Amino acid sequence: MTPALLVIDPINDIIHPDGKLASCAASVAEHDVLARINAAVSHARAQGWPVIWVSVGFDNPEREIPPRSKLFAGARSGAALKNGSWGTAFHDALDVADDLFIVKTRVNPFYGTKLAVQLAANDIDTLVIAGVSTTMAVQCAARDAHDRDLRVVVLTDACADRSAAQHQASLDALSLIAELRDTASLAELN
């Protein structure tokens, strides 16, 4: 087994209370998700697993965000998710280091990125996923990874969504294709 930790979208615009699209900020704070992500990152590094940080962002949101995208409509009109801005930076409380980085322009971190290439180059067969939002990006990543024949593990306490109900509904759906674990059980992953 060769795992990698994939940390999806813990960027200021989405999880910081002052973010332009802070849909998950309250849930992240309430459930101490940043500390749990840091615990997963620490464990992954100690085990020699690659840590891959994913952020959603656009060089020119007004031109690059599809006009028919209901999900990204707020970013298009509010100049959120602009690459190189405070909004697309990873939250300061996270232990971001010299890891691997992916910038995506859609919900799915595999779509139009080099994620699959990085996983193959590192001979990864198990993808451990943390981040936001459980309903959108975490589910997309898990489903795509599953269809690429990877073992998928979702860290239930290192993910968040707009509400606890949405988070739990997503986990219930993901239980059909992924192992659900908390960060404390990472040491038992084999």
Secondary structure, 3 states (H helix, E strand, C coil): CCEEEEEECCEHHHHCCCCCCCCCHHHHHHCCHHHHHHHHHHHHHHHCCCEEEEEECECCHHHHCCCCCCCCHHHHHHCCCECCCHHHCECCCCCCCCCEEEEECCCCCCCCCCHHHHHHHCCCCEEEEEEECHHHHHHHHHHHHHHCCCEEEEEEEEEECCCHHHHHHHHHHHCCCCEEECHHHHHHCC
